[in-house]
Amino acid sequence: MKPTLHWAGVLGTLAFALLTMITACAQTIWTEGWQAAQTRTYVVTDTTEDAIFGDRGGWIVYDSAPDCNGAPHPNTAEIISVAGNKILKMTVVANDCVADLSVDLFSSPNVPISTNTLISFTQTGSLANPHWNGFFPTLFPPPGDNIHLSLLDQNKNGVVYIFQRTPQYPAHTTTLQIQFPDGHVGNAGYHEVFVDSYNGVGGTYVRNLFQDFSQAPGFNRAEQW
């Protein structure tokens, strides 16, 4: 499974405190809580990405802009301390260069899924005047201004948990054509889940990971990751 935190919008912030996988026996099998990460600001440039070394490994910080005229890219990720705990804060500001920011885990965790495997996350966020042009699919879904957490299984089937977003955006479930690591082009399932209302401030959420992935077309329920 490969988790990615993604922010795409005009102006706003995201704070992600905890991401946890829990088995049917309430045993925690994977948690990222950022406590091992260095407290600082992480910045992308035209020639470099940045990296956050968290509790469960390295997370690459990047965006979609190929060139900001040599200047540091304006959107930032931060590890900050709040009430004795560390959180990941991502901020996208109004600018003419790039409107997104992502944090992507380097090495995918091997998380076996049963019918009662749960995922829990604590998130807060806001968007200023979010927009979506009505197009779907796009090269990198989900489109429009939104904050989301994306998970992929070993077959590239995806579940996207969408937090803050435009009010008119509908959740999509479809099959996408993608290029696999070996170079061949094939189909992968894709399923979006609205975690809260479009303008919710956030909170702690628990989802059944198996049930959500089962909605992605082509997901093999018999496979264990």
C-alpha positions in Angstrom: 0.0 0.0 0.0 1.3 3.4 -0.9 -0.1 6.5 1.0 0.1 10.0 -0.4 -1.1 13.3 1.2 -2.0 15.8 -1.3 -3.1 19.5 -1.2 -4.4 21.2 -4.3 -6.0 24.6 -3.9 -5.8 28.4 -4.1 -5.2 29.2 -0.5 -5.4 27.3 2.7 -3.7 24.9 5.1 -3.8 21.2 6.0 -2.7 19.7 9.3 -2.2 15.9 9.5 -1.6 14.5 12.9 -1.9 10.7 12.7 -2.4 8.0 10.2 -3.0 4.5 11.6 -3.8 1.0 10.3 -5.6 -1.3 12.8 -6.4 -5.0 12.4 -9.6 -6.8 13.4 -8.2 -7.5 16.9 -7.6 -3.8 17.6 -3.9 -4.3 17.1 -2.1 -1.3 15.6 0.0 -2.5 12.7 1.2 0.7 11.1 1.2 4.3 12.4 2.7 7.6 11.2 2.6 10.2 13.9 5.6 12.4 12.8 7.3 12.2 16.2 10.6 11.2 14.7 10.5 14.0 12.1 12.7 17.1 12.4 10.8 20.3 13.4 11.4 22.6 10.4 10.0 23.9 7.1 10.3 21.8 4.0 10.6 23.6 0.7 10.7 22.5 -3.0 12.8 24.3 -5.5 13.2 24.1 -9.3 16.0 21.5 -8.9 15.3 19.8 -5.6 12.6 18.1 -3.6 12.7 17.8 0.2 12.2 14.9 2.5 10.5 14.3 5.9 11.9 11.4 7.9 9.0 10.3 10.0 8.2 7.4 12.3 7.6 5.0 9.5 10.3 6.2 7.0 10.9 8.9 4.6 8.3 11.1 2.9 9.1 13.0 -0.2 7.8 16.6 -0.4 7.1 17.7 -4.0 4.8 19.7 -6.3 3.9 19.8 -10.0 5.8 22.9 -11.0 8.8 22.3 -13.3 10.0 25.9 -13.0 9.4 28.9 -10.6 12.1 31.0 -12.2 14.8 29.8 -9.8 13.0 30.9 -6.7 12.0 28.6 -3.8 8.5 27.3 -4.5 6.0 29.2 -2.4 4.0 26.3 -0.9 5.5 24.6 2.2 5.3 21.6 4.4 6.2 22.0 8.1 6.6 19.7 11.0 5.5 21.7 14.0 5.0 20.9 17.7 1.5 21.3 19.2 0.8 20.5 22.9 3.8 18.2 23.0 3.0 16.3 19.8 4.3 16.9 16.3 2.0 17.3 13.3 2.5 17.8 9.6 1.2 21.2 8.3 1.0 21.9 4.6 0.3 25.4 3.3 -0.6 26.5 -0.3 -0.6 30.2 -0.8 -1.9 32.4 -3.7 0.9 32.6 -6.3 1.5 32.5 -10.1 3.8 29.4 -10.1 2.2 26.3 -8.5 -1.1 25.5 -6.9 -0.4 22.1 -5.2 1.8 20.3 -2.7 2.2 16.6 -2.0 3.9 14.4 0.6 4.5 10.8 -0.6 5.9 7.8 1.4 9.2 6.5 -0.1 8.7 2.9 0.7 5.2 1.3 0.7 4.2 -0.6 3.9 3.2 -4.2 3.6 -0.2 -4.1 5.2 -2.3 -7.3 5.0 -6.0 -6.6 4.8 -8.8 -8.5 6.3 -12.5 -7.7 6.2 -12.1 -5.8 9.5 -9.0 -3.9 8.9 -9.5 -0.2 9.8 -7.7 3.0 8.9 -7.8 6.0 11.2 -6.6 9.5 10.5 -6.6 12.9 12.3 -6.8 15.9 9.9 -7.8 19.5 9.9 -7.9 21.8 6.9 -9.4 24.7 5.1 -9.7 26.0 1.5 -10.3 29.6 0.3 -12.8 29.8 -2.6 -12.2 26.3 -4.0 -12.8 25.7 -7.7 -13.4 22.7 -10.0 -13.9 23.1 -13.8 -16.2 20.1 -14.1 -13.7 17.8 -15.9 -13.1 14.2 -14.9 -10.9 12.2 -15.3 -7.7 14.2 -15.4 -4.1 13.2 -15.6 -3.7 13.2 -11.8 -7.2 12.7 -10.2 -8.9 13.9 -8.2 -9.2 17.2 -10.0 -10.1 20.6 -8.6 -9.1 22.3 -5.4 -9.2 19.7 -2.6 -7.3 18.0 0.3 -7.0 14.3 0.1 -5.2 11.1 1.2 -4.6 8.6 -1.6 -3.8 4.9 -1.1 -2.8 2.3 -3.7 -2.7 -1.4 -3.5 0.0 -3.6 -5.1 -2.1 -3.6 -8.4 -2.3 0.2 -8.5 -6.0 0.2 -7.5 -6.7 3.4 -5.7 -8.9 4.7 -2.8 -8.9 8.4 -2.3 -10.2 9.9 0.9 -11.2 13.5 0.1 -11.6 16.0 2.9 -12.1 19.7 2.1 -13.3 20.3 -1.5 -15.6 22.3 -3.8 -19.3 21.9 -2.9 -20.3 20.8 -6.4 -17.7 18.0 -6.7 -19.2 14.5 -6.9 -17.4 11.3 -5.7 -16.2 9.2 -8.6 -15.8 5.4 -8.9 -14.3 4.2 -12.2 -11.6 2.4 -14.0 -8.6 4.4 -15.1 -5.9 3.5 -17.7 -2.4 3.9 -16.2 1.1 3.0 -17.0 2.6 0.4 -14.7 6.3 0.3 -13.4 7.3 -2.2 -16.1 6.1 0.2 -18.8 2.9 -1.5 -19.9 -0.4 0.3 -19.9 -3.4 -1.3 -18.2 -6.5 -0.7 -16.1 -6.7 0.0 -12.4 -9.7 0.6 -10.2 -10.4 4.1 -8.6 -12.8 5.0 -5.8 -13.3 8.3 -4.0 -14.6 8.6 -0.5 -16.0 11.8 1.0 -14.7 11.7 4.6 -16.8 14.7 5.8 -18.8 17.7 4.5 -17.1 19.7 1.8 -16.2 22.5 4.2 -15.8 20.5 7.3 -12.9 21.6 9.6 -11.7 18.1 10.1 -11.4 15.7 13.0 -10.5 12.0 13.7 -12.0 9.6 11.2 -12.1 5.8 11.1 -12.9 3.8 7.9 -13.0 0.1 7.0 -10.1 -0.2 4.6 -11.3 -3.5 3.1 -14.8 -2.2 2.4 -13.5 1.0 0.8 -11.1 -0.8 -1.5 -13.8 -3.3 -2.4 -15.6 -0.4 -4.2 -12.7 0.1 -6.6 -13.3 -1.9 -9.8 -10.9 -4.7 -10.2 -9.9 -5.0 -6.5 -9.1 -8.6 -5.7 -10.8 -9.4 -2.4 -8.9 -12.7 -2.1 -5.5 -11.1 -2.2 -3.6 -10.3 1.0 -1.0 -7.5 0.7 
